[in-house]
């Protein structure tokens, strides 16, 4: 991706990066060390600005999605209410999602909709699918903006709570005669 952004990287440099990637895959190093080595090699060829731009553009595709993040963003989201509105809003905010990716997303949502999971699981799966396409920040902004339209109502307070034993025992209207 970095090479495509630069469009002027010599073939020898591209091959050298390819060789370094192959060597790093086989190296008995921690992933963090491999990432740092690859980052330095790319920075030496394409520069800091291009590398930052590439990482920003590819972040949705390469980022790990934590369950905590999905749970926080999608808390109280009602899948049935969000499956169209939230998706369309996210795509409008992102503006750079290709037609093929939109079609794939639509199929993913249809699969989620057809599943027998409960609302919470379906909403989380919708969140993961959207993060994959538009990123965490766009999804979070969209869920906040659409909250009144896409969230479940808070749990209702019980209509007739069980009487408190102390309250009932002290009730002057209570008839204990039988």
N, C-alpha and C positions, 0 to 999 in steps of 0.2 A: 504494500500500500504506500509506504514511504517513497519507494522508487517511482511509482506511478505519479505521485504528487510532484516529485522533482522533475521528471520527464527528461532529465539530462545526465543521469547517472550512467557512467560508462559500463559496458558489459563486464569488464574485469572486476569492477567494484561490486556489481550485483552478484557475480559468481563467488567473490570472497565472502560476502555476507551469507550467501547460501551455504558455503563450507563451514563458516562459523556456527550457523544455526545447527547444522548436522553434527558438528563436534560437541556443541553444548547439549544436544539431546542425549548423547551417549555419556557425557561427563558425569562422574559421581559427585555432583555438587548439589547443594540445596537450590530449590527453585528461585529463591530470592537472589542468589549469586548469579544464576543463569540469566535472570531478567536484567540485572545490573550490567552484566557483560554485553548482552545484546543491545541494551540501551546505549551504552558507550560506543559500540561499534556503529550503530545507526546514526548516532549524533555526529560522529566523525565524518560520515559520508553525506548525510542530508542536512545536518544542522539542527540546532535546538528548536527553531520556529516550526520547521516542517514536522519534526518529531512530535512536538506538542500538539500541532494541528491534527496529526494522524491519530494520536492517542485520544484526543477529544472526539473525533469522528467515530472511532472504533469502540469507544468505551461501552456502549450498549451491547456490542457483540462479544467483548472480551471480559466484561466484568462479571464477577460472581454475585449472584443475587442471594442475599441472606434472608432466611425465613423471618427474622425479626423485622427487617425493612419492609417486606411484603405485608406482614401482619400489622405493622404500624400504619402504613399508607392505606391499606384496604380495610381497616377496622370499621365495622358497622356498614360497609358497602353492601347494598342489596344487588346481587348478581342480575336478577331480572330487570331491575331499573337501570343498571349501569351498562349492560351488555351492548347497548346501542349508543346511548348518550355519551358515556365516558370514552368509548372507543373513538367516536367521531370527533369529540373535542380534543382528545390527545393527538389524533392525526392532523387536525387543523393547526394545533400548536406546533407540531413538529415540522410540517410543511414539506419535508424532503423525503418522505417515504414513497418508494416506488410502487407501481401497480402490482407487481408480482408479490412483493412483501405484504401489501394490503390483502391480496387474495389468500395468501398463506395464513395471515392473521384471522381472516374471516372463517376459514376452515377450522382453525384451532378453536375459535369461539363456538362454532357449531358443535364441535366435539365435546367441549366443556358443557355446553347447554344440554346435550343429549345424555350426559352422564347422570348417574343416580346419586351423585354426591349431594351433601347438604349445601346450603347457601354459603357458609363460611369457606368451605373448600373450593367451591366454584369461584367465589370472589377472589380468593388467593391465586388460583390458577389464571384467572383473567389478569390479575395484577402482574404475574410473572410474564405472561404473554406480551402485555403492553410494555413492561420494562425492556424486554428483548427488542422491541421495535422502536420505542421512542425515548427510552431511558427513564431512570428513577426520578429525576427532577421534573420532567414534563408530567409524569403520572401523578406525582405529589401535588403539583400546582393544579392539575385538572381535578383531582379528587376534592381538593379544598374549594375550588371555585364552584363545583357542581354539588357539593355536600347536601344542600337542601333537597335536591332532586334525586340523588342516588343512594342515600343512606337509609338504613332501616330505622324505624322508630325506636327510641330507647325502650327498654323493658318497662312495661306498665306496672305501676304499683298495685298490689293486690286490692281488690274491691272490698272484701270483707276479711280483714285480718282476724286471726284467731284471738279471742279475748284474752287479755292478760289476767292471770289468776288473781293477782293482787287487786286489780281494778274490779273484777267481778265480786270478790269477797267483800269489798267495801261498798258495793252498790246499794244505796238505800232502798231501791225499788226491787231488789232481789227477794224472791219468795222461796224460802227454804222449808216451807211447811209441807210440801209433799206432793 
